[in-house]
Amino acid sequence: MQERNKGLAASLLNRVKSLRSSCSGPIPAQSDLYRLTYAIEQLKSRDWIKVVVSDDDRDGEHLVGEYSDTDALLVRKSALTHGFSDEGKLIAPVEFLVDGDLSACTAVSQTHAQPAVMLTPDRIAIQS
């Protein structure tokens, strides 16, 4: 009842504490989604690009040609949406199409996110 009366300020302290923790806490203590985001940022710092593919693209493989001159990590938007809970916990496998150095991609995933499972020579998945 008290939170309802506060309107926009409801749970503000908890949100600020959560934000502070996510910015200052150790990476392994963060949520699965945060660690995946961190791993992707590590790849981007190595000149990788991340492409979120809409579900209208039945097969993102035709997009690989667009990124043949660089390392790219492609993922379906729905895989990200359905793969994580509202709290950022990995609840379903998330599959990525990898165009580039697969070993570098899996190493970064192993170090900063969830271990990646190779599905095919150009596809990996993270799973809990």
Secondary structure, DSSP 8 states (H G I E B T S, - for coil): -HHHHHGGGTTHHHHHHHHHHHHHS-GGGS-HHHHHHHHHHHHHTTT-EEEEE-TT-S-THHHHGGGTTS-EEEEEHHHHHHHB-TTS-B-S-EEEEEES-HHHHHHHHHHHSS-EEEEETTEEEE--
